[in-house]
């Protein structure tokens, strides 16, 4: 056993660390206090206690999470995982950028339309910030990394090198870690999900059967329809490979939930995922999270409008209240394709009608009360692995489509490690 009982700046009861974690902690302290390099990259595979170690070392060095040490992640979904664990966190974008809008106003100073939204790098960050901790680093592109490092603040990057790389751009950090945690912590040694992820990372084929009481690999055609429906209904998330499969499974799960096939639009309480970045729509009062691509939540008060539009309230699954009256593109639900272009506007008229910005007849005949970017949502009982990255769920079902991808091993590893307690793989 390795122990670390050093007290620095405040009284701190040190937990027992693995020798792997102890070595990493020593290197991080040495880097933070004595080295001029701005970056420390800590990699760690599933079950190595990476998140625990980072929280431990930050507090041991006398830093205060949310104040002198800020925790950020590349997506709101990934940041929510830290928040749920008790660590104040936000997105990288909300930390380093301000949002600026060009707008058109009339002679009375009233806003006629928003022209565009852009991100502007802040000139400085609060002086009390001594360390930036970046979680889920494998999802961070080099372009975003460049802007983050421009502030000159020390950055501790943490990530799993076996996960999928960014969908857009490249990530060079994970290729040059300072230290990689490899030793599975005692609590995780018997975890079947960790054991399965280790096997996949090592290039092994998972055999059919049960893995302890909480995980299994099942032939996808071995389940009776009622068994398959029950499995999907128990899942907090179903992970698939392709959008075609995602659409099919979402229809299947809606049917299993008793929703009539002719009910195309979402109904009260259905699970949706946002598929468009809209940084003009904050999800919380502090503006830490926005309605961006990959945010999952539930809808309520769904209303159908004109011009292929609808209106709904949306509550992200990591927040406690909804954002109300969001215009959304109903075309993808009714016809399988979006009706409106990316970034198009919807106009709420004074008489309560919701119309597209190009509906000149309606706009001439009524006063525009509000103009807003049209949101894009799709059903989220099943999502692709790339969309699930950065999140975690209690019970996960994976439709193993790893064979369809050149990075199939990373795909399956990422899918498996989204599950916290229960996992079923259908292959």
VOGU-3710 file (C-alpha; in Angstrom, 3 decimals, decimal comma):
1> xxxxxxxxxx> 0,000/0,000/0,000  1,101/3,538/-0,649  0,110/6,340/1,694  0,353/10,086/1,464  -0,182/12,007/4,662  1,302/15,368/3,714  -0,584/18,408/5,011  -0,307/21,553/2,906  -2,068/24,872/3,538  -4,981/23,146/5,317
11> xxxxxxxxxx> -5,709/20,126/7,475  -6,486/17,250/5,142  -6,995/13,586/5,943  -5,263/11,682/3,203  -6,934/8,574/1,816  -5,079/5,425/0,851  -3,692/5,663/-2,670  -2,477/2,960/-4,965  1,214/3,121/-5,814  0,143/4,190/-9,309
21> xxxxxxxxxx> -1,922/7,078/-7,931  0,801/8,047/-5,456  3,366/8,390/-8,220  0,978/10,492/-10,293  0,148/12,707/-7,306  3,839/13,321/-6,606  4,473/14,288/-10,222  1,477/16,641/-10,296  2,618/18,423/-7,131  6,164/18,723/-8,475
31> xxxxxxxxxx> 4,812/20,165/-11,734  2,437/22,592/-10,032  4,908/24,015/-7,509  8,280/23,750/-9,211  8,035/23,436/-12,996  7,450/26,198/-15,521  5,533/24,016/-17,986  1,898/25,009/-18,359  0,459/21,578/-19,150  0,218/18,314/-17,238
41> xxxxxxxxxx> -1,630/15,501/-19,034  -2,927/12,741/-16,759  -4,386/9,759/-18,569  -6,280/6,963/-16,873  -8,219/3,939/-18,015  -11,608/2,984/-16,610  -11,385/1,877/-12,985  -8,043/3,506/-12,190  -9,551/6,216/-9,968  -8,557/9,151/-12,142
51> xxxxxxxxxx> -11,423/11,431/-11,058  -10,885/10,582/-7,387  -7,158/11,284/-7,651  -7,635/14,685/-9,292  -10,125/15,777/-6,636  -7,754/14,549/-3,922  -4,650/16,292/-5,237  -6,449/19,604/-5,869  -7,719/19,716/-2,284  -4,419/18,486/-0,850
61> xxxxxxxxxx> -2,620/21,405/-2,528  -4,979/23,768/-0,725  -6,908/24,791/-3,824  -10,668/25,350/-3,662  -12,779/23,747/-6,419  -14,821/26,397/-8,173  -12,558/29,199/-6,963  -8,767/28,840/-7,133  -9,170/25,605/-9,113  -11,852/25,574/-11,790
71> xxxxxxxxxx> -13,110/22,345/-13,326  -14,273/22,393/-16,937  -15,293/19,891/-19,597  -15,748/20,161/-23,364  -19,528/19,598/-23,203  -22,349/20,440/-20,830  -23,108/16,754/-20,531  -19,576/15,948/-19,384  -19,576/18,874/-16,948  -22,841/17,625/-15,448
81> xxxxxxxxxx> -21,135/14,373/-14,417  -18,700/16,374/-12,275  -21,519/18,471/-10,813  -23,471/15,379/-9,825  -20,361/14,100/-8,046  -20,227/17,320/-5,999  -17,579/19,230/-7,961  -18,476/22,720/-9,273  -17,914/22,631/-13,026  -18,784/24,339/-16,300
91> xxxxxxxxxx> -17,959/24,055/-19,963  -14,693/25,277/-21,457  -16,658/27,630/-23,699  -18,420/29,354/-20,794  -15,082/29,844/-19,018  -13,001/31,382/-21,802  -15,451/32,954/-24,276  -18,047/35,672/-24,284  -20,914/35,571/-26,751  -21,558/38,552/-28,973
101> xxxxxxxxxx> -24,578/39,059/-31,186  -24,983/41,421/-34,079  -28,589/42,612/-34,096  -30,792/44,836/-36,220  -32,968/47,416/-34,472  -35,657/49,767/-35,739  -35,898/53,513/-35,162  -37,528/52,914/-31,751  -34,630/50,761/-30,602  -36,618/47,537/-30,776
111> xxxxxxxxxx> -34,801/44,403/-31,904  -35,915/43,357/-35,369  -33,627/40,378/-35,867  -30,455/38,725/-34,626  -27,860/38,624/-37,376  -25,376/36,121/-36,020  -23,731/34,855/-32,865  -19,999/34,584/-32,419  -17,588/33,610/-29,659  -14,976/36,108/-28,581
121> xxxxxxxxxx> -12,045/35,011/-26,473  -12,016/36,812/-23,133  -9,119/39,164/-22,495  -8,485/37,650/-19,068  -9,837/35,241/-16,482  -10,464/35,964/-12,769  -7,176/36,498/-10,920  -8,032/33,954/-8,219  -7,843/31,082/-10,711  -4,549/29,256/-10,170
131> xxxxxxxxxx> -5,359/25,984/-11,890  -7,727/24,833/-14,635  -8,680/21,153/-14,529  -10,000/19,850/-17,850  -11,984/16,607/-17,704  -12,770/14,359/-20,696  -9,718/15,720/-22,507  -10,021/13,161/-25,316  -12,988/15,201/-26,604  -11,069/18,510/-26,710
141> xxxxxxxxxx> -9,879/19,663/-30,125  -6,492/21,290/-30,628  -8,162/24,554/-31,697  -10,034/24,815/-28,401  -6,860/23,824/-26,560  -4,960/26,698/-28,198  -7,475/29,264/-26,924  -7,543/27,778/-23,428  -3,760/27,898/-23,078  -3,588/31,524/-24,241
151> xxxxxxxxxx> -4,402/32,714/-20,694  -1,133/31,321/-19,343  -2,792/29,518/-16,398  -1,577/26,054/-15,493  -3,852/23,345/-16,880  -4,233/19,791/-15,609  -5,723/17,718/-18,431  -7,413/14,428/-17,565  -8,787/11,850/-19,945  -9,071/8,257/-21,034
161> xxxxxxxxxx> -6,760/7,527/-23,978  -8,805/4,491/-25,024  -11,919/6,534/-25,801  -12,994/7,964/-29,134  -11,253/11,150/-30,380  -13,163/14,389/-31,134  -15,773/14,160/-33,890  -14,339/17,328/-35,429  -10,706/18,336/-35,361  -7,777/16,519/-33,824
171> xxxxxxxxxx> -6,540/15,927/-30,309  -2,782/15,697/-29,840  -2,692/15,880/-26,034  -3,716/12,281/-25,394  -0,762/11,084/-27,454  1,775/12,638/-25,073  0,642/12,037/-21,469  2,967/12,873/-18,600  1,543/9,946/-16,669  -0,987/7,188/-17,366
181> xxxxxxxxxx> -2,824/5,428/-14,544  -3,052/1,709/-15,311  -3,561/0,018/-11,949  -7,222/-0,797/-11,247  -8,235/0,464/-7,790  -9,371/-2,062/-5,196  -13,035/-1,045/-5,381  -13,102/-1,599/-9,151  -11,177/-4,877/-9,398  -14,362/-6,944/-9,133
191> xxxxxxxxxx> -16,512/-4,597/-11,214  -17,644/-6,588/-14,269  -18,032/-3,447/-16,373  -14,427/-2,462/-15,670  -13,299/-6,014/-16,439  -15,177/-5,969/-19,754  -13,698/-2,594/-20,695  -10,208/-3,890/-19,887  -10,746/-6,924/-22,105  -11,955/-4,805/-25,020
201> xxxxxxxxxx> -9,060/-2,363/-24,612  -6,699/-5,320/-24,804  -8,260/-6,372/-28,124  -10,145/-9,401/-26,784  -13,549/-10,510/-28,044  -16,149/-10,600/-25,289  -17,748/-14,035/-25,182  -21,492/-14,476/-24,754  -22,754/-14,932/-21,217  -23,100/-13,205/-17,883
211> xxxxxxxxxx> -20,370/-11,142/-16,277  -21,248/-11,149/-12,602  -24,690/-10,000/-11,555  -24,706/-6,698/-13,436  -23,448/-7,291/-16,958  -24,008/-9,645/-19,870  -23,342/-10,177/-23,577  -26,385/-11,597/-25,389  -26,952/-12,684/-29,013  -29,152/-9,932/-30,431
221> xxxxxxxxxx> -31,542/-12,402/-32,074  -31,994/-14,571/-28,987  -34,546/-12,367/-27,246  -38,286/-12,729/-27,710  -40,030/-9,452/-28,666  -41,434/-8,997/-25,168  -37,993/-9,648/-23,614  -36,351/-7,157/-25,941  -39,010/-4,538/-25,157  -38,597/-5,074/-21,406
231> xxxxxxxxxx> -34,806/-4,734/-21,728  -35,062/-1,465/-23,632  -37,619/-0,063/-21,178  -35,307/-0,773/-18,228  -32,386/1,018/-19,878  -31,512/4,597/-19,057  -29,818/4,730/-22,461  -29,426/2,521/-25,511  -26,158/3,116/-27,393  -25,951/2,342/-31,123
241> xxxxxxxxxx> -23,522/2,943/-33,953  -25,437/4,529/-36,824  -28,197/7,086/-37,191  -30,285/4,575/-39,132  -30,180/2,162/-36,202  -30,854/5,002/-33,785  -34,048/5,986/-35,617  -35,262/2,385/-35,753  -34,611/1,702/-32,066  -36,249/4,948/-30,989
251> xxxxxxxxxx> -39,397/3,949/-32,899  -39,263/0,508/-31,303  -38,948/1,918/-27,787  -41,758/4,434/-28,304  -43,971/1,553/-29,404  -42,958/-0,434/-26,295  -43,937/2,585/-24,190  -47,427/2,399/-25,650  -47,159/5,511/-27,813  -49,311/5,111/-30,955
261> xxxxxxxxxx> -47,369/4,833/-34,198  -49,337/7,727/-35,671  -48,191/10,006/-32,810  -45,206/11,477/-34,580  -44,452/14,509/-32,423  -43,048/14,060/-28,907  -45,518/13,838/-26,061  -45,251/14,874/-22,420  -42,172/13,479/-20,674  -40,467/11,989/-23,720
271> xxxxxxxxxx> -36,697/11,838/-23,855  -35,068/14,158/-26,408  -31,551/15,080/-27,461  -30,561/18,470/-28,857  -28,800/18,206/-32,225  -27,864/21,837/-32,831  -25,492/24,175/-30,999  -27,386/27,243/-29,805  -25,200/29,224/-27,461  -27,812/31,977/-27,261
281> xxxxxxxxxx> -30,088/29,787/-25,112  -28,855/29,325/-21,516  -30,287/26,364/-19,621  -29,601/27,777/-16,159  -29,625/31,172/-14,457  -25,829/31,303/-14,210  -25,405/30,699/-17,944  -23,027/27,794/-17,330  -24,886/25,480/-19,692  -26,556/26,105/-23,023
291> xxxxxxxxxx> -28,806/24,278/-25,436  -26,048/22,631/-27,432  -25,536/19,474/-29,433  -25,710/16,343/-27,256  -27,725/17,707/-24,331  -30,338/15,114/-23,284  -33,517/15,861/-21,367  -37,288/15,575/-21,312  -39,943/17,676/-23,006  -43,274/19,003/-21,809
301> xxxxxxxxxx> -46,105/21,215/-23,060  -45,475/20,266/-26,697  -47,484/22,375/-29,148  -47,619/22,132/-32,919  -47,395/25,356/-34,881  -47,364/26,402/-38,532  -44,678/26,081/-41,206  -43,360/22,790/-39,816  -42,694/24,337/-36,416  -43,584/23,415/-32,869
311> xxxxxxxxxx> -43,064/24,779/-29,385  -42,028/22,909/-26,243  -40,456/23,189/-22,809  -37,185/21,290/-22,348  -35,471/20,224/-19,125  -31,905/18,924/-19,335  -31,516/15,726/-17,332  -28,878/17,284/-15,070  -30,865/20,432/-14,177  -33,915/20,928/-11,987
321> xxxxxxxxxx> -36,032/23,222/-14,123  -36,968/23,545/-17,797  -36,349/26,199/-20,410  -39,763/27,249/-21,626  -41,241/27,988/-25,040  -38,514/26,759/-27,349  -39,453/26,753/-31,034  -38,355/23,499/-32,684  -38,205/21,989/-36,151  -41,044/19,448/-36,320
331> xxxxxxxxxx> -40,015/18,129/-39,741  -37,601/15,493/-38,452  -40,409/13,941/-36,409  -43,104/14,047/-39,088  -41,027/13,447/-42,239  -37,613/12,268/-41,086  -35,835/15,425/-42,297  -35,465/18,936/-40,937  -37,725/21,454/-42,655  -35,689/24,527/-41,807
341> xxxxxxxxxx> -32,078/25,497/-42,429  -29,442/25,545/-39,745  -29,838/28,699/-37,643  -33,200/29,700/-39,145  -35,543/31,846/-37,047  -39,078/31,369/-35,817  -41,317/34,311/-35,027  -43,855/34,309/-32,205  -46,614/36,696/-33,144  -48,617/38,812/-30,731
351> xxxxxxxxxx> -51,683/36,692/-31,486  -49,842/33,575/-30,268  -49,114/32,088/-33,700  -45,663/30,633/-34,364  -44,403/31,082/-37,927  -41,150/30,838/-39,862  -39,208/34,042/-40,508  -39,914/33,762/-44,249  -43,687/33,645/-43,817  -44,028/37,217/-45,009
361> xxxxxxxxxx> -47,808/37,110/-45,208  -48,195/36,271/-41,552  -45,494/38,729/-40,502  -47,182/41,592/-42,372  -50,505/40,919/-40,736  -49,384/40,719/-37,100  -46,830/42,212/-34,751  -43,771/40,088/-33,999  -43,543/39,492/-30,261  -40,354/37,411/-30,277
371> xxxxxxxxxx> -37,866/36,029/-32,782  -35,815/32,999/-31,837  -33,488/30,440/-33,410  -35,298/27,214/-34,267  -34,045/24,402/-32,041  -33,446/20,878/-33,308  -34,398/17,867/-31,208  -34,668/14,146/-31,839  -35,762/11,232/-29,688  -33,075/10,069/-27,246
381> xxxxxxxxxx> -34,050/6,658/-25,951  -31,239/5,503/-28,227  -28,238/7,640/-29,208  -25,014/7,058/-31,107  -21,857/6,341/-29,141  -20,320/9,666/-30,182  -23,326/11,505/-28,740  -23,115/9,485/-25,500  -19,430/10,224/-24,939  -18,784/12,299/-21,846
391> xxxxxxxxxx> -21,894/11,035/-20,061  -22,688/8,159/-17,734  -25,900/6,298/-16,956  -26,933/3,750/-14,369  -28,231/1,133/-16,827  -26,984/0,965/-20,420  -27,811/-1,346/-23,330  -25,286/-1,409/-26,184  -26,162/-2,613/-29,674  -22,679/-3,613/-30,707
401> xxxxxxxxxx> -22,073/-2,073/-34,133  -18,348/-1,658/-33,569  -17,623/-3,687/-36,709  -18,868/-0,732/-38,770  -16,062/1,554/-37,599  -12,354/1,631/-38,289  -11,841/2,509/-34,614  -14,233/-0,213/-33,496  -12,270/-1,108/-30,362  -12,383/2,503/-29,138
411> xxxxxxxxxx> -16,067/2,643/-30,074  -16,985/-0,400/-27,962  -14,742/0,640/-25,066  -16,391/4,076/-24,996  -19,868/2,531/-25,120  -19,143/0,101/-22,297  -17,708/2,772/-20,022  -20,902/4,854/-20,222  -22,525/2,341/-17,818  -22,168/2,878/-14,074
421> xxxxxxx> -23,970/-0,139/-12,644  -25,705/-2,314/-15,232  -24,696/-3,216/-18,789  -26,126/-5,455/-21,491  -24,406/-5,810/-24,859  -26,475/-7,154/-27,772  -24,275/-8,595/-30,534
//
